[in-house]
Amino acid sequence: MEVGSLPVELWRVILAYLPLPDLGRCCQVCRAWRELILSLDNTRWRQLCLGCPECRHPNWPSQPHQEPPSWREALKQHALSTRTWTQNGPELQSSACLIFFRRRKDRRVWHVGPGCEFETLRGALGVVGPYDRVVLHPGVYEEQAEVALKVPVELVGLGQLGEVALLVCMEQQCPTARLCNLVFMPPWFSTVVYKTSWGHVQLDNCNFEGAQLQIRGPGTCQARFCSFSQGSSAHLLGVVLSLLDSCDFSGSDTASVTIEGPSVSERNWACKHLAALARTFPSCGASGNNSPPRGPLAGSTGGHQPLGDVKKEPVSIDNWQRRTGVDAVCQGTVIEEGWSDGDHSDGEEENQDRGGTNTKNPLILDYKIPCDHHGLSHLLKPQPDGSLPLASSPDPPSLTPEPLTLQQELDRDPEAQMLAASTLGCILRRCLFREGKGGVHLSNYGQARLEGNVFRGLNYAVRCIQNSTIVMLRNEVRECRASGVFLRLSAQGLIAENNIHSNGEAGLDIRKGANPIIVCNQIHSGLRSGVVVLGNGKGSIRSNQIYNNKEAGVYILFSGNPVVSGNHIFQGQAAGIAINENGRGMITENVIKENQWGGVDIRRGGDPILRNNYICYGYSDGVVVGERGRGLIEGNHVYCNKGCGVWVMSSSLPQLLGNYITHNCMYGLAVFCRKDPENVEARGGNWPGQDGIGGEAGSGERRGVEGEGREGQDNLNEEGELFAWESDLDSEDERHSARRSISVALVESNCMSYNGVGLYVKSSEPLNVFANLVNSNRGTGIAVLQSSQLTRLVTNCILENGRGGVTVEKDCRVELRGNGIYKNSGHGVSFSGNGQILENDVVGNRGHGIQVSGSADIKVMRNRVQPVQGFGVAVVGPVKGVVHDNPLFQGHPGNKKALLHIDPGNESCVLRNNNVLIHNSCTSAPPWVLENPPPRPLVSSPSGLSSSQYPSRLAISMTNRISATVESGCHNGSMFCSIL
């Protein structure tokens, strides 16, 4: 019979009447028939699958309205699963001809119920043979004592699920058994309704109501399409392998599934079959049925984008300014009361009177001393392709790295790859956990694999403690009243591609030495933090999307020490990453953007390594280092933040090395004293939930920490732990063994460009500022308004800023040494404080070269100065000190101001051995150049270094910076200064 003899539609109508065995036989006729049978997937195969009394909808219970990719495949998986319990017979040995003499098992069927062969279940079990079927007719069967299953048997309820109920306690004493279509309720004498300690039990389409299923290794269990309600639970102790597939857990008083103890060494017969069955399951993410909702692209404020498709994208500063309402110029921004970067120098006002600040007279260029080949000039040179480097580009970085996919993470991490392939312990797939206290609890070296499950409306979804191992793949964890996933007491595992959102506390809570691998998850919309690591918690948090959490995206405290790498952390309502209360951590290569408060917030002993991150487009500051904050902040791109690029409290002790801090609206780097009147609420810790895993919106920083302590106490007391973080804190020597030890905050080898002000200092602590490039800022390059202890500005390049190069207010202690101060629109140096101005090159500035004013006690020595319009060195007011050995070069030939000016009434300032050089139009003298030494700063660039590389590679020669003798009047009392 040919298929083509009738229309395909008619064949489908005919074949729709065939039972399952006949459809299988038709598939074997020929290829055309096979294709015809397979085309019945949405009709006949669907009818067969939904009509099977032993299974439910393939996507029950979490997505019962979503059709599977293939109804035939779903029915096939069900058929394979239901036969596992019968596969424990001895395998054939030696000759294959023995099959002809093998006795066939004759399975008898026994009926139990009113009017049947047996009226009680115990009576039927007393006479059944191996592999017999016992059919229970509708009714309630109660036994007053424990029932033992001594031979392999199949118990099946007749009719619809719920018509057969058992009030029994069964103990399995045989190798295998199957229970199907039954409702289990606890008898009066025990809450345990079924238990086995060495055999295998298969449960299909059963309900447990207020009862407990107990499996003890080497016993195994396979449960499919079962419901555990009214406080029911499954308790697995020392299991080697068990499988819970498509089960519904609700209303639990404790954890719905408890996995306890290490896997026993002994294996029963079913382990290899369960492992093979687990490997045949299709990936939960393959069909998209359990894929988490797509999160917003890290480079946008709206829309949705797959996690693995976040591309390197162009970023427009204009678009960002329009979106955030930021003025592109920010002119006249008030920096401090009574001081504004909008103030103009005398020379600048003159220049504006002559036609504007940007007007360039060719005559000026003829007489200007060349200074482009200073020690940091390699950061400003165009790239080989003609593009501008980051330090001189008027546009912010246009590319951000994309997070890795799970496969890429597994390829580079053998440990994660091994965990992803593991099948030991309890495997839970496509289950629904809802409206109860807990989901899955692992303890005492327990092992579990959770794949494609949904957890919602619980106190917590997963709790993993005491050296247990958890593998979580493609689950959804949402709306938990506490944290979604808890890991404690050296727990470990792999948590990948999960959608964790809308939880009352942290999405993931890692404490007490727990060390999981957390990759490629979406952690968002939490009422508190996204990930919390504390109490010596560790972990590797990589390639996740963490966004729209009410508190910090990642919060590290109490000696937590994770690796946070390659994540996109964005659109948070507080900080992107907060490190507090002696928290640590290696934070590298993340994209941290569009957060309401600081992109990274470090305070109260927080001491992370912050390296090669993109911290951008924040609505406040990029990096905040608050009270007693520490840390190595190296090689980061900090740009386009509405506040400061980096905000540092003077009581902190950070190291800022090789960062690009650009295009921030206020300051590039601001150092404030402890009591800063500006934005105290945000930067002093009073942003919503900044410090606590707990705390209400708007609560203070300290209050948040106390709230966390109480919450932590409750959780730890549940598990019998002690709240004693202090005993776990590492020593300071160990903490800083991998980095340079410092006693003064260090700002070194950074690029601060296109900000409102490059560096702003209002500090009560000492500060070292070495070898930085401060250029093209809209206001002053470096402004020191308060410095009661010594601020050292050494070997920096302050270039082409919109106002003055360096401004020092009165009563400040500042050492200005070995800097190159070039082409600024105001005074090169405006100095009203106490200190030294030694061996600087101050060339091409539109105002005065160096202006010293007020009652300062100052030394101005061995500086090379060439102004454009103003005085070379101007001493204004009752200045004390000395001005000597300074070569002063005339700038514009039309400049009539003296190169060395002092107020006539000043008798306390000594002028000595200054060399004044004037243009001589009558001779053909060679042009002036800066040589012996060449233009400052005198720093060396490593050969082959490109400024397009990460800024952490802006390595400066440590030994060749400056080595110079200083007069005995040095403010720090030293006879010899050697700057590192």
BELHURA-V560368 format. One record per run of one state. SS is the DSSP state (~ for helix, > for strand, _ for the rest). FROM is the first residue (numbers start at 0). LEN is the number of residues. If there is no record, write none. Layout:
ss->(SS | SS)
from->(FROM | FROM)
len->(LEN | LEN)
This chain:
ss->(_ | ~ | _ | ~ | _ | ~ | _ | ~ | _ | ~ | _ | ~ | _ | ~ | _ | ~ | _ | > | _ | > | _ | ~ | _ | > | _ | > | _ | > | _ | > | _ | > | _ | > | _ | > | _ | > | _ | > | _ | > | _ | > | _ | > | _ | > | _ | > | _ | > | _ | > | _ | > | _ | > | _ | ~ | _ | > | _ | > | _ | ~ | _ | ~ | _ | > | _ | > | _ | ~ | _ | ~ | _ | > | _ | ~ | _ | ~ | _ | ~ | _ | ~ | _ | > | _ | > | _ | > | _ | > | _ | > | _ | > | _ | > | _ | > | _ | > | _ | > | _ | > | _ | > | _ | > | _ | > | _ | > | _ | > | _ | > | _ | > | _ | > | _ | > | _ | > | _ | > | _ | > | _ | > | _ | > | _ | > | _ | > | _ | > | _ | > | _ | > | _ | > | _ | > | _ | > | _ | ~ | _ | ~ | _ | ~ | _ | ~ | _ | > | _ | > | _ | > | _ | > | _ | > | _ | > | _ | > | _ | > | _ | > | _ | > | _ | > | _ | > | _ | > | _ | > | _ | > | _ | > | _ | > | _ | > | _ | > | _ | > | _ | > | _ | > | _ | > | _ | > | _ | > | _ | ~ | _ | > | _ | > | _ | > | _)
from->(0 | 2 | 5 | 7 | 15 | 19 | 27 | 30 | 38 | 40 | 51 | 70 | 82 | 83 | 86 | 95 | 101 | 108 | 112 | 117 | 118 | 120 | 125 | 131 | 136 | 138 | 142 | 146 | 149 | 152 | 157 | 163 | 167 | 169 | 172 | 175 | 180 | 182 | 185 | 191 | 196 | 199 | 204 | 206 | 209 | 211 | 216 | 219 | 224 | 226 | 229 | 232 | 237 | 240 | 245 | 247 | 250 | 254 | 260 | 270 | 280 | 294 | 295 | 304 | 305 | 306 | 309 | 316 | 324 | 333 | 336 | 338 | 340 | 345 | 353 | 361 | 367 | 369 | 370 | 376 | 379 | 389 | 392 | 405 | 412 | 413 | 421 | 424 | 429 | 431 | 434 | 437 | 443 | 446 | 451 | 453 | 456 | 459 | 464 | 468 | 473 | 475 | 478 | 484 | 487 | 491 | 496 | 498 | 501 | 507 | 510 | 514 | 519 | 521 | 524 | 530 | 533 | 539 | 542 | 544 | 547 | 553 | 556 | 562 | 565 | 567 | 570 | 576 | 579 | 585 | 588 | 590 | 593 | 599 | 602 | 608 | 611 | 613 | 616 | 622 | 625 | 629 | 634 | 636 | 639 | 645 | 649 | 652 | 657 | 659 | 662 | 666 | 672 | 679 | 683 | 700 | 718 | 724 | 728 | 731 | 735 | 744 | 748 | 750 | 753 | 756 | 763 | 766 | 770 | 772 | 775 | 781 | 787 | 790 | 794 | 796 | 799 | 805 | 808 | 812 | 817 | 819 | 822 | 828 | 831 | 833 | 838 | 840 | 845 | 849 | 853 | 856 | 861 | 863 | 867 | 872 | 876 | 879 | 884 | 886 | 889 | 899 | 902 | 908 | 912 | 914 | 917 | 928 | 929 | 940 | 941 | 950 | 953 | 955 | 956 | 962 | 965 | 975 | 978)
len->(2 | 3 | 2 | 8 | 4 | 8 | 3 | 8 | 2 | 11 | 19 | 12 | 1 | 3 | 9 | 6 | 7 | 4 | 5 | 1 | 2 | 5 | 6 | 5 | 2 | 4 | 4 | 3 | 3 | 5 | 6 | 4 | 2 | 3 | 3 | 5 | 2 | 3 | 6 | 5 | 3 | 5 | 2 | 3 | 2 | 5 | 3 | 5 | 2 | 3 | 3 | 5 | 3 | 5 | 2 | 3 | 4 | 6 | 10 | 10 | 14 | 1 | 9 | 1 | 1 | 3 | 7 | 8 | 9 | 3 | 2 | 2 | 5 | 8 | 8 | 6 | 2 | 1 | 6 | 3 | 10 | 3 | 13 | 7 | 1 | 8 | 3 | 5 | 2 | 3 | 3 | 6 | 3 | 5 | 2 | 3 | 3 | 5 | 4 | 5 | 2 | 3 | 6 | 3 | 4 | 5 | 2 | 3 | 6 | 3 | 4 | 5 | 2 | 3 | 6 | 3 | 6 | 3 | 2 | 3 | 6 | 3 | 6 | 3 | 2 | 3 | 6 | 3 | 6 | 3 | 2 | 3 | 6 | 3 | 6 | 3 | 2 | 3 | 6 | 3 | 4 | 5 | 2 | 3 | 6 | 4 | 3 | 5 | 2 | 3 | 4 | 6 | 7 | 4 | 17 | 18 | 6 | 4 | 3 | 4 | 9 | 4 | 2 | 3 | 3 | 7 | 3 | 4 | 2 | 3 | 6 | 6 | 3 | 4 | 2 | 3 | 6 | 3 | 4 | 5 | 2 | 3 | 6 | 3 | 2 | 5 | 2 | 5 | 4 | 4 | 3 | 5 | 2 | 4 | 5 | 4 | 3 | 5 | 2 | 3 | 10 | 3 | 6 | 4 | 2 | 3 | 11 | 1 | 11 | 1 | 9 | 3 | 2 | 1 | 6 | 3 | 10 | 3 | 2)
